Amino acid sequence: TGDTGFFNTLALQFSDDRFDLGSIARADEHLGTQFAERFCHLQTQTFGTTGDQGDLAAQIASTRVGERRLQEIIQRYGNDETQEHMAALLDYSERLTRQAITRIPDGVYEGEIWGDGVEAPEKYPISLEVDGDELTVDFDGAPPQKDRGGSNCTLSYTQGHVLYPLKCMLSPEIPSNAGCYRPLHVKAPAGSV
């Protein structure tokens, strides 16, 4: 999850339209002749226009560079060997993250934060459970979704904002990849912000 520069948070707070919260650009929608049309549509659904086009174009360009580099590696070493090394790196990162988690005493750690909310301040309870080499963050009791404003958040966005900081705190020296996140879990009630 990264900052795409799409949203002006002040504008989000006063939005009355859920669609204003942004369009989700799926990778498969960027393929073929629909790309330019989808790109333009995405631009019209974002709040700030300054820099947004450049941010999205930079993300697309970096993804394409990554794709080319991966194809070069596969051409050089073959698909099977590349897949083996990728799997080994993911397993290595997972193993080191699990070791880092075991340095935290088992138990449930609870807290809460308060947010401004759309109309009134709201409490966001949070619990963090450490069980051996697994760590779960739970937002049980979070406020219900709002009909407007910038408080609503998808589960994947919530996961990104929880998991990446956890990874940085637990194991900043470990290569960041999907293996790091295997022992980390996020729960949130359906229909909550």
Residue pairs with C-beta under 8 A, 6 or more apart in sequence:
1 156
1 157
1 159
1 160
1 161
1 164
2 59
4 52
4 55
4 56
4 59
5 48
5 51
5 52
5 55
6 22
6 46
6 47
6 48
6 52
6 55
6 56
7 21
7 22
7 46
7 47
7 48
7 150
8 47
8 48
9 150
11 47
11 48
12 20
12 21
12 47
12 149
12 150
13 116
13 118
13 149
13 150
14 148
14 149
15 21
15 148
15 149
15 150
16 148
17 148
18 147
18 148
18 152
19 45
20 45
20 47
21 150
21 152
22 45
22 46
23 41
23 42
23 45
23 46
25 38
25 42
25 56
29 38
30 38
30 39
30 60
39 56
42 56
43 49
43 52
43 53
43 56
46 52
70 82
73 82
74 82
77 85
89 175
89 177
89 179
90 177
90 178
90 179
90 182
91 179
92 175
92 179
93 174
93 175
93 176
93 177
93 179
93 180
94 179
94 180
94 182
94 183
96 171
96 174
97 167
97 170
97 171
97 174
97 179
97 180
97 181
97 182
97 183
97 184
98 133
98 134
98 183
99 133
100 170
100 171
100 174
101 130
101 132
101 133
101 134
101 135
101 170
101 183
102 132
102 133
104 130
104 135
105 130
106 130
106 131
106 132
107 129
107 130
108 127
108 128
108 129
109 127
109 128
109 129
109 130
110 125
110 126
110 127
110 128
111 125
111 126
111 127
112 123
112 124
112 125
112 126
113 123
113 124
113 126
114 121
114 122
114 123
114 124
115 121
115 122
115 124
115 151
116 122
117 143
117 151
118 146
118 148
118 149
118 150
118 151
122 143
122 151
122 193
123 141
123 143
124 139
124 142
124 143
124 193
125 139
125 140
125 141
125 142
126 137
126 138
126 139
127 137
127 138
127 140
128 135
128 136
128 137
128 138
129 135
129 136
129 138
133 183
134 183
134 184
134 185
135 166
135 170
135 183
135 184
135 185
136 184
136 185
136 186
136 187
137 162
137 166
137 184
137 185
137 186
137 187
138 186
138 187
138 188
139 158
139 186
139 187
139 188
139 189
139 192
140 187
140 188
140 189
141 189
142 188
142 189
142 192
142 193
143 151
143 192
143 193
144 191
144 192
144 193
145 152
145 191
145 192
145 193
146 152
146 193
151 193
152 193
153 161
153 193
155 186
155 188
158 186
158 188
159 186
162 186
163 181
163 184
163 186
164 176
166 184
167 174
167 176
167 180
167 181
167 184
171 180
174 180
